[in-house]
Amino acid sequence: MDRSDAPFRKRFVKNDSGFVCAACGADVPPLGYSSRNHCPRCLCSLHVDVLPGDRGADCGGIMRPVSALADAKRGFIIIHRCDRCGELRRCAAADDDNRALLVVLTSRGQEFAAAAQPAQPKKSAYPRKKSPRGRGGEMIP
């Protein structure tokens, strides 16, 4: 499963189950209010989702936190990089996440934030000229 068929699927699949962290070995309980996708102790995750909760990625590498952003509305946003394929992903921090580690990650700055943002279409430097034709193709006087 890849991102090419992502527009045809739901954007979020709730998949809240406990797991043992592949990075630090901690026993991680379910989150309860959303899908848990990373360890609250070391903040590592597994690269198993194409879209949140779908478990559709084939990589399976460890996603390590490389940076974090403080967002006024959503709290901390963790930026993970996959050890195996290098993909960058953004993820909202959970209430029980290691706050000290989040602060350290936030202090690393914004360098990974731009890379984790979805690409925005470039706007032309030249303004678009209005067509002398109307919606139906007829000439406008």
C-alpha positions as CSV (number, residue, x, y, z in Angstrom):
1,M,0.0,0.0,0.0
2,D,1.4,3.4,-0.9
3,R,0.3,7.1,-0.9
4,S,-0.9,6.9,-4.5
5,D,-4.2,5.4,-3.4
6,A,-4.4,7.6,-0.2
7,P,-7.0,10.0,-1.5
8,F,-9.4,7.1,-1.8
9,R,-9.1,6.1,1.8
10,K,-10.1,7.6,5.1
11,R,-7.5,10.1,6.5
12,F,-7.5,8.6,10.0
13,V,-8.1,5.1,11.2
14,K,-8.3,4.7,15.0
15,N,-5.9,1.9,16.0
16,D,-5.2,2.4,19.7
17,S,-3.5,-0.7,21.0
18,G,-0.6,-1.2,23.5
19,F,2.8,-2.3,22.3
20,V,6.4,-2.9,23.4
21,C,8.7,-0.1,22.2
22,A,11.2,-1.4,19.6
23,A,13.7,1.3,20.5
24,C,13.7,1.3,24.4
25,G,11.7,-1.8,25.4
26,A,9.1,0.1,27.4
27,D,5.6,-1.5,27.8
28,V,3.4,1.2,26.2
29,P,-0.4,1.1,27.2
30,P,-3.2,2.3,24.8
31,L,-3.7,6.0,24.8
32,G,-7.5,5.9,25.3
33,Y,-8.5,9.0,23.4
34,S,-6.8,8.6,20.1
35,S,-4.4,6.3,18.3
36,R,-1.1,5.8,20.0
37,N,1.8,5.7,17.5
38,H,4.9,6.4,19.6
39,C,6.5,5.6,22.9
40,P,5.8,8.2,25.6
41,R,9.3,7.5,27.2
42,C,11.7,7.8,24.2
43,L,9.2,9.2,21.6
44,C,10.2,6.6,19.0
45,S,7.7,5.1,16.6
46,L,7.6,2.4,13.9
47,H,7.2,3.3,10.3
48,V,4.1,1.2,9.8
49,D,1.4,3.7,8.6
50,V,0.8,5.4,5.3
51,L,-2.0,7.4,6.8
52,P,-2.5,7.5,10.6
53,G,-3.6,4.2,11.9
54,D,-3.9,2.3,8.6
55,R,-0.8,0.1,9.2
56,G,-0.2,0.2,5.4
57,A,3.5,1.0,5.2
58,D,5.9,-1.8,4.2
59,C,9.1,-0.1,5.7
60,G,8.8,-1.1,9.4
61,G,11.9,1.0,10.3
62,I,12.2,2.8,13.7
63,M,11.0,6.5,13.5
64,R,13.3,8.5,15.8
65,P,12.4,12.0,17.0
66,V,14.7,14.6,15.4
67,S,12.9,17.8,16.4
68,A,9.7,19.1,17.9
69,L,7.6,22.2,17.4
70,A,5.5,24.0,20.0
71,D,2.1,24.8,18.5
72,A,-0.2,27.1,20.4
73,K,-3.3,25.1,19.4
74,R,-2.1,21.5,19.2
75,G,0.7,21.4,21.8
76,F,4.0,19.8,20.8
77,I,4.4,18.4,17.3
78,I,7.1,15.7,17.0
79,I,9.1,15.3,13.8
80,H,10.3,11.7,13.3
81,R,12.8,10.4,10.8
82,C,12.8,6.8,9.7
83,D,16.1,5.0,10.3
84,R,15.5,2.7,7.4
85,C,14.2,4.9,4.6
86,G,14.7,8.4,5.9
87,E,11.1,9.6,5.5
88,L,10.1,12.5,7.8
89,R,6.7,12.5,9.5
90,R,4.9,14.9,11.8
91,C,2.9,13.6,14.8
92,A,1.1,15.3,17.7
93,A,2.5,14.6,21.1
94,A,0.3,12.8,23.6
95,D,-0.6,14.0,27.1
96,D,1.7,11.5,28.8
97,D,4.8,12.1,26.6
98,N,8.2,12.8,28.1
99,R,8.0,16.6,28.4
100,A,11.7,17.0,29.2
101,L,12.6,15.3,25.9
102,L,10.1,17.4,24.0
103,V,11.7,20.6,25.3
104,V,15.1,19.4,24.2
105,L,13.8,18.5,20.8
106,T,12.1,21.9,20.5
107,S,15.4,23.6,21.3
108,R,16.9,22.0,18.2
109,G,15.2,24.7,16.2
110,Q,13.1,24.7,13.0
111,E,15.6,22.9,10.7
112,F,13.5,19.8,10.3
113,A,10.1,21.6,10.3
114,A,10.3,22.8,6.8
115,A,11.3,19.4,5.5
116,A,8.3,17.8,7.2
117,Q,5.8,20.2,5.8
118,P,3.8,19.1,2.8
119,A,5.0,20.8,-0.4
120,Q,3.1,24.0,-1.3
121,P,2.4,24.8,-4.9
122,K,4.6,27.7,-6.1
123,K,2.8,30.9,-7.0
124,S,3.8,32.6,-10.2
125,A,5.7,35.9,-9.9
126,Y,3.6,37.2,-12.7
127,P,-0.1,38.0,-12.1
128,R,-2.5,35.9,-14.2
129,K,-4.3,37.9,-16.9
130,K,-8.0,37.8,-17.0
131,S,-9.5,36.2,-20.1
132,P,-11.6,38.5,-22.3
133,R,-14.1,35.6,-22.5
134,G,-16.9,34.8,-20.1
135,R,-17.7,31.5,-18.5
136,G,-19.5,30.2,-21.5
137,G,-16.7,31.2,-23.9
138,E,-18.5,34.3,-25.2
139,M,-16.6,37.5,-25.6
140,I,-17.2,40.1,-22.9
141,P,-17.5,43.7,-24.3
